[in-house]
């Protein structure tokens, strides 16, 4: 079994994802082939402008909290994850930058998942927080489009609430 452990932006201000390190060690001890992908760090070093814009969407509004779906603009999240063209066009008329950011985030997540799957991953495990649920759902959608047989697992505090788990399962974003 080849497992890709991933964490997507926007997580936090550059802390080491210790949960992934612990899971990586346990899976390796059990004999699994595991790779770890800190896509938060990767995006922050490869495209800081996009990284900053994703952080803006996740942390906009009250600076002490992050919105449940990773953005104070739920239309941005839902239209982009579920590829609602009409909704994205309307969003673009209202906020062209948000529409551009949604497209850039979806393209980047898709490219990241292409690389991970090309390396042989048959399972992708996502470490989720409320601040990265949006890009993680974009990544899961990309995996489903690329290879519907890859197993998708969500873990972490971003999926503690039953409504989040139900949303992911009902929309085929998680197994």
LINNOR-V767860 format. One record per residue. N is the residue number from 0. RES is the residue in one letter. PHI is phi as a letter, one per 20 degrees, with the letter a starting at -180 (none if undefined). OMEGA is omega in degrees with one decimal (999 if undefined). Layout:
<<N;RES;PHI;OMEGA> <N;RES;PHI;OMEGA>>
//
This chain:
<<0;X;none;179.3> <1;X;d;-174.7> <2;X;d;173.4> <3;X;d;174.9> <4;X;e;-174.9> <5;X;c;167.5> <6;X;c;-177.0> <7;X;d;173.8> <8;X;f;-2.8> <9;X;d;-175.8> <10;X;e;-179.4> <11;X;a;-179.8> <12;X;e;170.2> <13;X;l;170.0> <14;X;d;-178.8> <15;X;f;179.4> <16;X;f;-174.6> <17;X;f;177.7> <18;X;g;178.3> <19;X;f;179.1> <20;X;f;179.3> <21;X;f;179.5> <22;X;f;177.7> <23;X;g;-179.9> <24;X;f;-179.3> <25;X;f;-180.0> <26;X;f;178.0> <27;X;f;177.7> <28;X;f;179.3> <29;X;e;175.7> <30;X;n;-179.9> <31;X;e;171.4> <32;X;e;-172.6> <33;X;c;168.1> <34;X;c;-179.8> <35;X;d;-176.2> <36;X;c;176.0> <37;X;e;-176.4> <38;X;f;172.6> <39;X;f;178.8> <40;X;f;-179.3> <41;X;g;-178.4> <42;X;f;-178.9> <43;X;f;179.8> <44;X;e;-177.3> <45;X;e;-178.6> <46;X;b;-174.9> <47;X;f;179.3> <48;X;f;178.3> <49;X;f;178.1> <50;X;g;-179.1> <51;X;f;179.2> <52;X;f;176.2> <53;X;f;176.8> <54;X;f;179.1> <55;X;g;-178.9> <56;X;f;-178.2> <57;X;f;-173.3> <58;X;d;-179.1> <59;X;f;-175.1> <60;X;n;179.9> <61;X;f;-176.0> <62;X;f;-179.1> <63;X;e;-175.8> <64;X;c;175.4> <65;X;d;-179.5> <66;X;f;-176.5> <67;X;g;-178.4> <68;X;e;175.8> <69;X;n;178.6> <70;X;a;175.0> <71;X;f;177.4> <72;X;d;-177.4> <73;X;f;177.1> <74;X;f;178.2> <75;X;g;-178.7> <76;X;f;-172.5> <77;X;f;179.3> <78;X;f;-178.3> <79;X;f;-178.9> <80;X;f;-175.8> <81;X;e;171.8> <82;X;l;178.2> <83;X;e;-175.2> <84;X;f;179.6> <85;X;f;179.3> <86;X;f;178.8> <87;X;f;176.7> <88;X;f;177.4> <89;X;f;177.1> <90;X;f;179.1> <91;X;f;177.0> <92;X;f;-179.1> <93;X;f;-174.8> <94;X;b;-176.4> <95;X;g;-179.5> <96;X;f;178.6> <97;X;f;178.4> <98;X;f;177.5> <99;X;f;179.7> <100;X;f;179.2> <101;X;f;178.6> <102;X;f;179.8> <103;X;f;179.3> <104;X;f;179.5> <105;X;f;178.3> <106;X;f;-178.6> <107;X;f;179.5> <108;X;f;178.2> <109;X;f;178.7> <110;X;f;178.7> <111;X;f;-179.8> <112;X;f;174.9> <113;X;g;179.6> <114;X;f;-177.9> <115;X;f;179.5> <116;X;f;178.4> <117;X;f;178.4> <118;X;e;173.2> <119;X;o;-179.6> <120;X;f;175.5> <121;X;d;173.1> <122;X;c;174.5> <123;X;c;179.4> <124;X;d;-177.0> <125;X;d;173.0> <126;X;e;-172.9> <127;X;d;173.8> <128;X;c;177.8> <129;X;f;-177.4> <130;X;f;179.8> <131;X;c;-179.2> <132;X;f;179.6> <133;X;f;-179.7> <134;X;f;178.0> <135;X;f;176.3> <136;X;f;175.3> <137;X;f;179.1> <138;X;f;178.8> <139;X;f;177.4> <140;X;f;179.6> <141;X;f;178.7> <142;X;f;179.7> <143;X;g;179.3> <144;X;f;-176.7> <145;X;f;-177.5> <146;X;b;-174.7> <147;X;f;-179.5> <148;X;e;178.8> <149;X;f;-179.4> <150;X;e;-179.6> <151;X;d;-178.4> <152;X;c;176.0> <153;X;d;175.7> <154;X;b;178.9> <155;X;n;-175.0> <156;X;f;178.8> <157;X;f;-178.7> <158;X;c;177.3> <159;X;f;-177.3> <160;X;f;179.9> <161;X;g;179.9> <162;X;f;178.0> <163;X;f;178.1> <164;X;g;179.7> <165;X;f;178.2> <166;X;f;-178.6> <167;X;f;-178.2> <168;X;f;-178.3> <169;X;f;-177.5> <170;X;d;175.5> <171;X;l;176.3> <172;X;e;-179.4> <173;X;b;173.9> <174;X;d;999>>
//
